[in-house]
Amino acid sequence: MKHYPLKCHNGWVYLDAIISIVTGHGKIQLKFDTQEIHIELEEDYPFFALTALRRILEPQGIKILCKGSRLDVYPSSFMAYSFKAYKLVMGKPGAREDLCLIFDPTDDLNMIATIDEQWEYWLKWQRSFSEAPTKE
């Protein structure tokens, strides 16, 4: 079992949280614990597990301060089984130096997005390749 101590923010204060991950049998088992909240879920892929957790916490106004919750972080389809994702830069394909671990902490609350905002940013990033100027 791997443990990730993280901060969360509920709109007013920061909360200490621990995400615990167990992998095996083709599934990701995730446990999320704060002093008052306890959630357990199971998903096929690490990023989907984080997204499922965020989908539960978002209606309560709780944001998880980890890199996988950042507006500009999203995994490639080739990395579905990985705990890594790319930090996206408009007009630039994801590269090895842009990889980050999705459960690593971040302290930039302003970059933490909702699931929908993150998805829209990813779509915009994809479109940025067709909009990028070409060299002739």
Secondary structure as GFF3:
##gff-version 3
##sequence-region A 1 136
A	DSSP	beta_strand	2	9	.	.	.	ID=ss1
A	DSSP	beta_strand	14	24	.	.	.	ID=ss2
A	DSSP	beta_strand	27	33	.	.	.	ID=ss3
A	DSSP	beta_strand	38	43	.	.	.	ID=ss4
A	DSSP	alpha_helix	46	57	.	.	.	ID=ss5
A	DSSP	three_ten_helix	58	60	.	.	.	ID=ss6
A	DSSP	beta_strand	63	64	.	.	.	ID=ss7
A	DSSP	three_ten_helix	67	69	.	.	.	ID=ss8
A	DSSP	beta_strand	73	74	.	.	.	ID=ss9
A	DSSP	three_ten_helix	77	79	.	.	.	ID=ss10
A	DSSP	beta_strand	84	87	.	.	.	ID=ss11
A	DSSP	three_ten_helix	96	98	.	.	.	ID=ss12
A	DSSP	beta_strand	99	101	.	.	.	ID=ss13
A	DSSP	three_ten_helix	109	111	.	.	.	ID=ss14
A	DSSP	alpha_helix	115	131	.	.	.	ID=ss15
###
